[in-house]
Amino acid sequence: METKKEVKILIWIIAIFGVAFFLPIDSVRFNTAITATLDLAKWYAREHVVLCLLPAFFIAGVISVFVSQGAVLRYFGANAKKWLAYTVAAVSGTILAVCSCTILPLFSSIHKRGAGLGPAITFLYSGPAINILAIILTARILGFEMGLARTIGAIVFSILIGLMMSFIYRKEEKKKKKEQMNITPPPEKRPMWQTSFHFFTLVLILVFANWGSPAADDTSSLWYYLWHFKWYITGAFSLFLAYSLIYILKIKWQWVLLSAIAIIASAVLSTVFIENAKLSPLVPMIVGIAALSFITLKDKRDDENKEWTISSWGFAKQILPLLAVGVVTAGFLLGSTHDGQTIAGVIPNEWIQWLVGGNSIFSNFFASLVGAFMYFATLTEVPILQGLITSGMGKGPALALLLAGPSLSLPNMLVIRGVLGTQKTIIYVALVVVMATVSGLIYGEMF
């Protein structure tokens, strides 16, 4: 036993030495890939973690703690009416303007609460795929046909993939169904409308805090005005959150008032001392999350309030490390593309553009596969595809990437594996890639 341990140590030493010895630091592509990795990690931390993921963890905490098991089982459980479970799960993306990573804590929480595998998978796919903002942007920039195809494809995909996963694991689901028939959920602690009010207030804060900017020449549409006033709208929903904390969660109003003062002060100071307009909103968001964590952890009136933050922290511990590994790997291999700039990874972008021209089975499959592993923040897939189409990408592969990319990414897969296991994750990813490939082929032949 001791000998095996020493051999393992020796192998690790040799492996690390070998990597260091042959490190291609003179290679321009290698150094560019390192830059892309750091750039993507920095952008992800600035643009995505604070405004997207941290609020999403608290929303997942609401589902985990405040949404009763009975409610989850009623709408998503193995014994729920299929048409209701899949319909609710499939249209969730019209409410949640989230990406493939932000959906993860929400998916994890409903899965742990007892949701059936099929509806849970439908929810997992539909959350990022049926994002109403992304579909509108797709129709405006890539054409009405592409926007319509994306909408139909995403809705049909989410339901079919959920049904297929449920069928493949039907024995497991049958067993879960029997177990859930014997569950007698405890009575609701508070009326459902109060929990819904609290939940959707947090969802709307998440949506408007991440409302994407309109096109450069758009200065009059509803999209522009919502974006232009998005922080005022977010602030208004924060007042609803304060109401919810005081009157629904019964937290002392003095604590909520002090938290609000701290958030407002941090917002004012950040606009004065931070010149970068993109970074200044992060300060009040961080202060707000810190204040919310403090007042819920210190609350002695209701243990559920403390449990809410502890549960949110549990999701953060589970998901953030895996996302970090995924972002770093994706940046190194595929590069960093955001805000109109592209830094190549180890795999040249030219190869990708060359491989996804035309409308062959291979080009559609390759677009689906690359899209599945790349990370797309909400709405960024549209300008990226616009550039690829301009460079010669076929319309079929473009749709294939649209259907596979936003709902999957390497970071996303790593977290799903932690929730569902390796086998289910591989089957889920394979279903998405195959269906995206077939859809791309059909669309490419039609248009």
C-alpha positions as CSV (number, residue, x, y, z in Angstrom):
1,M,0.0,0.0,0.0
2,E,2.8,2.4,0.9
3,T,4.7,1.5,-2.3
4,K,1.6,2.4,-4.4
5,K,1.3,5.7,-2.7
6,E,5.0,6.5,-3.3
7,V,4.6,5.5,-7.0
8,K,1.6,7.8,-7.4
9,I,3.7,10.7,-5.9
10,L,6.5,9.9,-8.3
11,I,4.1,9.8,-11.3
12,W,2.7,13.2,-10.3
13,I,6.3,14.7,-9.9
14,I,7.3,13.3,-13.3
15,A,4.1,14.6,-15.0
16,I,4.5,18.1,-13.5
17,F,8.1,18.2,-14.4
18,G,7.3,17.1,-18.0
19,V,4.7,19.8,-18.4
20,A,7.1,22.5,-17.1
21,F,10.0,21.1,-19.3
22,F,8.0,21.1,-22.5
23,L,6.0,24.2,-21.8
24,P,5.7,26.0,-25.2
25,I,6.3,29.5,-24.0
26,D,7.8,30.6,-27.3
27,S,4.6,29.7,-29.2
28,V,2.5,32.7,-30.1
29,R,-0.7,30.6,-30.2
30,F,0.0,29.2,-26.7
31,N,0.6,32.7,-25.3
32,T,-2.5,34.1,-27.0
33,A,-4.5,31.2,-25.5
34,I,-3.2,32.1,-22.0
35,T,-4.2,35.7,-22.6
36,A,-7.6,34.5,-23.8
37,T,-8.0,32.3,-20.7
38,L,-7.2,35.2,-18.4
39,D,-9.4,37.6,-20.4
40,L,-12.4,35.3,-20.3
41,A,-11.9,34.6,-16.6
42,K,-11.7,38.4,-15.9
43,W,-14.7,39.2,-18.0
44,Y,-16.7,36.4,-16.5
45,A,-15.9,37.6,-13.0
46,R,-16.8,41.2,-13.8
47,E,-19.8,40.7,-16.0
48,H,-21.4,37.5,-14.8
49,V,-20.7,36.3,-11.3
50,V,-21.9,39.3,-9.2
51,L,-25.0,40.4,-11.2
52,C,-26.1,36.9,-12.5
53,L,-24.8,34.0,-10.3
54,L,-25.0,35.5,-6.8
55,P,-28.7,36.5,-7.2
56,A,-29.4,33.2,-8.8
57,F,-28.0,31.4,-5.8
58,F,-30.4,33.3,-3.6
59,I,-33.3,32.4,-5.9
60,A,-32.3,28.8,-5.8
61,G,-32.2,29.1,-2.0
62,V,-35.8,30.4,-2.1
63,I,-36.9,27.2,-4.0
64,S,-34.9,25.0,-1.6
65,V,-36.2,26.5,1.6
66,F,-39.4,28.5,1.1
67,V,-41.0,26.7,-1.8
68,S,-42.6,23.7,-0.1
69,Q,-41.9,20.2,-1.3
70,G,-45.6,19.8,-1.9
71,A,-45.6,22.7,-4.4
72,V,-42.6,21.2,-6.3
73,L,-44.2,17.8,-6.4
74,R,-47.5,19.3,-7.5
75,Y,-46.0,21.0,-10.6
76,F,-42.8,19.0,-11.3
77,G,-43.0,15.8,-9.4
78,A,-43.1,12.3,-10.9
79,N,-46.9,12.1,-10.1
80,A,-47.7,15.6,-11.5
81,K,-49.8,15.8,-14.7
82,K,-47.4,15.6,-17.6
83,W,-48.9,18.3,-19.7
84,L,-48.7,20.7,-16.7
85,A,-45.2,19.7,-15.6
86,Y,-43.7,20.0,-19.1
87,T,-45.6,23.2,-20.0
88,V,-44.5,25.0,-16.9
89,A,-40.9,23.8,-17.4
90,A,-40.8,24.6,-21.1
91,V,-42.0,28.2,-20.8
92,S,-39.8,29.1,-17.9
93,G,-37.2,30.7,-20.1
94,T,-39.6,33.4,-21.1
95,I,-39.4,34.6,-17.4
96,L,-35.8,33.7,-16.7
97,A,-33.4,35.7,-18.8
98,V,-30.5,33.5,-17.8
99,C,-27.5,31.7,-19.4
100,S,-26.4,28.1,-19.2
101,C,-24.6,28.7,-15.9
102,T,-27.2,30.8,-14.1
103,I,-29.9,28.2,-14.6
104,L,-27.8,25.6,-12.7
105,P,-28.6,26.5,-9.1
106,L,-32.3,26.7,-10.0
107,F,-32.2,23.3,-11.7
108,S,-30.3,21.8,-8.8
109,S,-32.8,23.1,-6.2
110,I,-35.9,21.8,-7.9
111,H,-34.2,18.4,-8.6
112,K,-33.3,18.1,-4.9
113,R,-36.9,19.0,-4.0
114,G,-38.1,15.9,-5.9
115,A,-38.9,17.1,-9.4
116,G,-39.2,14.4,-12.0
117,L,-36.2,13.9,-14.2
118,G,-38.1,14.8,-17.4
119,P,-39.6,18.2,-16.2
120,A,-36.3,19.0,-14.5
121,I,-34.3,18.5,-17.7
122,T,-36.9,20.4,-19.7
123,F,-36.5,23.3,-17.2
124,L,-32.7,23.0,-17.5
125,Y,-32.7,23.3,-21.3
126,S,-35.5,25.8,-21.6
127,G,-34.2,28.3,-19.1
128,P,-31.4,29.7,-21.3
129,A,-32.8,28.5,-24.7
130,I,-36.2,30.2,-24.6
131,N,-34.9,33.5,-23.4
132,I,-37.4,36.0,-24.9
133,L,-34.8,38.8,-25.1
134,A,-32.4,36.5,-27.0
135,I,-35.1,35.4,-29.4
136,I,-36.1,39.0,-30.2
137,L,-32.5,39.9,-30.8
138,T,-32.0,36.9,-33.0
139,A,-35.0,37.9,-35.2
140,R,-33.8,41.5,-35.4
141,I,-30.1,40.8,-36.3
142,L,-30.1,37.3,-37.9
143,G,-33.5,37.5,-39.6
144,F,-37.1,36.7,-38.7
145,E,-36.8,33.1,-40.0
146,M,-33.9,32.4,-37.7
147,G,-35.7,33.9,-34.8
148,L,-38.8,31.8,-35.5
149,A,-36.8,28.6,-36.0
150,R,-35.0,29.2,-32.8
151,T,-38.2,29.7,-30.9
152,I,-39.9,26.6,-32.3
153,G,-36.8,24.5,-32.0
154,A,-36.1,25.5,-28.4
155,I,-39.7,24.8,-27.1
156,V,-39.9,21.5,-29.0
157,F,-36.3,20.5,-27.9
158,S,-37.0,21.2,-24.2
159,I,-40.1,19.0,-24.1
160,L,-38.7,16.2,-26.3
161,I,-35.4,16.0,-24.5
162,G,-37.2,15.9,-21.1
163,L,-39.5,13.1,-22.4
164,M,-36.6,11.1,-23.8
165,M,-34.6,11.4,-20.5
166,S,-37.7,10.3,-18.6
167,F,-38.2,7.4,-21.0
168,I,-34.6,6.2,-20.8
169,Y,-34.7,6.3,-17.0
170,R,-38.3,5.1,-16.7
171,K,-37.4,2.5,-14.1
172,E,-35.8,5.1,-11.9
173,E,-38.7,7.4,-12.5
174,K,-41.3,4.7,-11.7
175,K,-39.5,4.0,-8.4
176,K,-39.5,7.8,-7.6
177,K,-43.2,7.9,-8.5
178,K,-44.0,5.2,-6.0
179,E,-41.9,6.8,-3.3
180,Q,-43.6,10.2,-3.9
181,M,-47.1,8.6,-3.6
182,N,-46.2,7.9,0.0
183,I,-45.0,11.4,0.8
184,T,-47.4,13.6,2.8
185,P,-46.1,17.1,2.5
186,P,-46.4,19.2,5.6
187,P,-48.9,22.1,5.5
188,E,-47.8,25.3,3.8
189,K,-46.1,27.7,6.3
190,R,-47.4,30.8,4.4
191,P,-49.8,31.4,1.6
192,M,-48.4,30.5,-1.9
193,W,-48.9,34.1,-3.1
194,Q,-46.4,35.4,-0.5
195,T,-43.7,32.9,-1.5
196,S,-44.4,33.6,-5.2
197,F,-44.2,37.4,-4.5
198,H,-40.8,36.9,-2.8
199,F,-39.5,34.6,-5.6
200,F,-40.6,36.7,-8.6
201,T,-39.3,39.9,-7.0
202,L,-35.8,38.3,-6.9
203,V,-36.3,36.9,-10.4
204,L,-37.2,40.4,-11.8
205,I,-34.2,42.0,-10.0
206,L,-32.0,39.4,-11.7
207,V,-33.7,40.0,-15.1
208,F,-33.4,43.8,-15.1
209,A,-30.0,43.9,-13.5
210,N,-28.8,41.9,-16.6
211,W,-30.9,43.6,-19.3
212,G,-28.8,43.6,-22.4
213,S,-27.9,46.8,-24.2
214,P,-29.8,47.5,-27.5
215,A,-28.3,47.9,-30.9
216,A,-26.1,51.0,-31.4
217,D,-28.6,52.7,-33.7
218,D,-31.6,51.9,-31.5
219,T,-32.6,55.0,-29.5
220,S,-36.4,54.8,-29.5
221,S,-37.7,51.3,-28.9
222,L,-39.1,49.8,-25.8
223,W,-35.9,47.7,-25.4
224,Y,-33.8,50.9,-25.4
225,Y,-36.0,52.6,-22.7
226,L,-36.0,49.5,-20.5
227,W,-32.2,49.3,-20.8
228,H,-31.8,53.0,-20.3
229,F,-33.8,52.9,-17.1
230,K,-32.9,49.4,-16.0
231,W,-31.2,50.4,-12.7
232,Y,-34.2,52.5,-11.7
233,I,-36.5,49.6,-12.5
234,T,-34.1,47.3,-10.5
235,G,-34.2,49.7,-7.6
236,A,-38.0,49.8,-7.7
237,F,-38.1,46.0,-7.4
238,S,-35.6,46.2,-4.6
239,L,-38.2,48.2,-2.7
240,F,-40.6,45.2,-3.2
241,L,-37.9,43.0,-1.8
242,A,-37.7,45.2,1.3
243,Y,-41.4,44.9,1.7
244,S,-41.1,41.1,1.3
245,L,-38.3,40.9,3.9
246,I,-40.3,42.9,6.5
247,Y,-43.9,41.7,6.0
248,I,-43.4,38.2,4.6
249,L,-40.2,37.0,6.2
250,K,-40.8,39.1,9.3
251,I,-37.2,40.5,9.5
252,K,-36.8,43.6,11.7
253,W,-37.6,46.7,9.7
254,Q,-34.7,48.5,11.3
255,W,-32.2,46.0,9.8
256,V,-33.8,46.3,6.4
257,L,-33.7,50.1,6.6
258,L,-30.0,50.1,7.5
259,S,-29.3,47.7,4.7
260,A,-31.2,50.0,2.2
261,I,-29.2,53.0,3.4
262,A,-25.9,51.1,3.0
263,I,-26.9,50.0,-0.5
264,I,-27.9,53.5,-1.6
265,A,-24.8,55.0,-0.1
266,S,-22.6,52.5,-1.9
267,A,-24.4,53.2,-5.2
268,V,-23.8,56.9,-4.9
269,L,-20.1,56.5,-3.9
270,S,-19.5,54.0,-6.7
271,T,-20.7,56.4,-9.3
272,V,-18.4,59.1,-7.9
273,F,-15.2,57.1,-7.4
274,I,-15.5,54.4,-10.1
275,E,-15.1,55.7,-13.6
276,N,-16.0,52.5,-15.4
277,A,-19.7,52.5,-15.8
278,K,-19.9,48.7,-16.1
279,L,-18.1,48.2,-12.8
280,S,-20.0,50.7,-10.6
281,P,-23.2,48.7,-10.4
282,L,-21.3,45.8,-8.9
283,V,-20.6,47.7,-5.7
284,P,-24.2,48.1,-4.5
285,M,-25.0,44.6,-5.7
286,I,-22.2,43.2,-3.5
287,V,-23.2,45.4,-0.6
288,G,-26.8,44.3,-1.0
289,I,-26.0,40.6,-1.1
290,A,-23.7,41.1,2.0
291,A,-26.4,43.0,3.8
292,L,-29.1,40.4,2.9
293,S,-26.8,37.6,4.1
294,F,-26.1,39.4,7.4
295,I,-29.7,40.2,8.3
296,T,-31.0,36.7,7.4
297,L,-28.2,34.9,9.3
298,K,-28.7,37.1,12.4
299,D,-32.5,36.8,12.3
300,K,-33.8,35.0,15.4
301,R,-37.5,35.1,14.6
302,D,-37.6,32.5,11.9
303,D,-34.9,29.7,11.4
304,E,-35.9,29.5,7.7
305,N,-34.5,32.9,7.0
306,K,-31.0,31.8,8.2
307,E,-31.5,28.5,6.4
308,W,-32.2,30.5,3.1
309,T,-28.7,32.1,3.1
310,I,-27.0,28.8,4.2
311,S,-28.7,27.0,1.4
312,S,-27.7,29.7,-1.1
313,W,-24.1,29.4,0.2
314,G,-24.4,25.6,-0.3
315,F,-25.2,26.1,-4.0
316,A,-22.4,28.6,-4.4
317,K,-19.9,26.1,-2.9
318,Q,-21.1,23.3,-5.2
319,I,-21.2,25.3,-8.4
320,L,-18.6,28.1,-8.5
321,P,-15.5,25.8,-8.4
322,L,-16.7,23.7,-11.3
323,L,-17.7,26.8,-13.3
324,A,-14.2,28.2,-12.7
325,V,-12.6,25.1,-14.0
326,G,-14.9,25.1,-17.0
327,V,-14.3,28.8,-17.9
328,V,-10.6,28.4,-17.7
329,T,-10.6,25.3,-19.9
330,A,-13.1,26.9,-22.4
331,G,-11.0,30.1,-22.6
332,F,-7.7,28.1,-23.2
333,L,-9.2,25.8,-25.9
334,L,-11.7,28.1,-27.7
335,G,-10.6,31.6,-26.8
336,S,-12.5,34.6,-25.5
337,T,-15.2,36.4,-27.4
338,H,-17.1,39.4,-25.9
339,D,-17.7,43.1,-26.3
340,G,-16.8,43.0,-30.0
341,Q,-13.3,41.5,-29.5
342,T,-12.0,38.0,-30.0
343,I,-8.9,36.5,-28.6
344,A,-8.1,33.1,-30.1
345,G,-7.6,29.9,-28.1
346,V,-5.4,27.0,-28.9
347,I,-8.0,25.8,-31.4
348,P,-7.8,28.4,-34.3
349,N,-11.1,30.3,-35.0
350,E,-10.3,29.9,-38.7
351,W,-10.6,26.1,-38.3
352,I,-14.1,26.5,-36.8
353,Q,-15.2,28.8,-39.6
354,W,-13.8,26.5,-42.2
355,L,-15.5,23.5,-40.6
356,V,-19.0,25.0,-40.3
357,G,-19.5,26.3,-43.9
358,G,-22.2,24.8,-46.1
359,N,-24.9,22.5,-44.8
360,S,-23.4,19.1,-44.5
361,I,-24.1,16.6,-41.7
362,F,-20.5,17.2,-40.5
363,S,-20.8,21.0,-40.5
364,N,-24.0,20.9,-38.5
365,F,-22.7,18.3,-36.1
366,F,-19.5,20.2,-35.6
367,A,-21.3,23.5,-35.0
368,S,-23.6,21.7,-32.4
369,L,-20.6,20.1,-30.7
370,V,-18.5,23.3,-30.6
371,G,-21.6,25.3,-29.4
372,A,-22.2,22.7,-26.7
373,F,-18.7,23.2,-25.2
374,M,-18.4,27.0,-25.7
375,Y,-19.7,29.4,-23.1
376,F,-22.2,32.0,-24.2
377,A,-23.4,34.7,-21.7
378,T,-27.0,35.7,-22.3
379,L,-27.4,37.5,-25.7
380,T,-23.7,37.2,-26.7
381,E,-24.4,34.3,-29.0
382,V,-26.1,36.5,-31.5
383,P,-23.3,38.9,-32.3
384,I,-20.8,36.0,-32.3
385,L,-23.0,34.2,-34.8
386,Q,-23.4,37.3,-36.9
387,G,-19.6,37.4,-37.2
388,L,-19.3,33.7,-38.1
389,I,-22.1,34.0,-40.7
390,T,-20.3,36.9,-42.3
391,S,-17.1,34.8,-42.4
392,G,-18.9,32.0,-44.3
393,M,-20.8,30.0,-41.7
394,G,-23.9,28.2,-43.2
395,K,-27.4,29.0,-41.9
396,G,-28.0,25.4,-40.9
397,P,-24.9,25.2,-38.7
398,A,-25.8,28.7,-37.3
399,L,-29.2,27.4,-36.1
400,A,-27.5,24.2,-34.8
401,L,-25.1,26.3,-32.7
402,L,-28.0,28.5,-31.5
403,L,-29.9,25.5,-30.3
404,A,-27.0,23.7,-28.6
405,G,-24.8,26.7,-27.4
406,P,-26.9,28.8,-25.0
407,S,-28.2,25.8,-23.1
408,L,-24.9,24.0,-22.8
409,S,-21.2,24.8,-22.0
410,L,-18.3,23.0,-20.6
411,P,-18.8,24.7,-17.1
412,N,-22.5,23.8,-17.3
413,M,-21.7,20.1,-18.1
414,L,-19.3,19.8,-15.1
415,V,-22.0,21.0,-12.7
416,I,-24.8,18.9,-14.3
417,R,-22.5,15.9,-13.8
418,G,-22.2,16.7,-10.1
419,V,-26.0,16.8,-9.8
420,L,-27.1,13.9,-12.2
421,G,-24.0,11.8,-12.5
422,T,-21.8,11.1,-15.5
423,Q,-24.1,8.8,-17.5
424,K,-27.2,11.0,-17.4
425,T,-25.0,14.0,-18.3
426,I,-23.5,12.3,-21.3
427,I,-26.9,11.2,-22.6
428,Y,-28.4,14.7,-22.1
429,V,-25.5,16.4,-23.9
430,A,-25.7,13.8,-26.7
431,L,-29.5,14.4,-27.1
432,V,-29.0,18.1,-27.4
433,V,-26.1,17.8,-29.9
434,V,-28.0,15.2,-32.1
435,M,-31.2,17.2,-32.2
436,A,-29.5,20.5,-32.9
437,T,-27.6,18.8,-35.8
438,V,-30.9,17.4,-37.3
439,S,-32.6,20.8,-36.9
440,G,-29.7,22.6,-38.5
441,L,-29.8,20.2,-41.5
442,I,-33.5,20.7,-42.0
443,Y,-33.3,24.5,-41.6
444,G,-30.3,24.7,-44.0
445,E,-32.2,22.8,-46.7
446,M,-35.2,25.0,-46.3
447,F,-33.3,28.3,-46.4
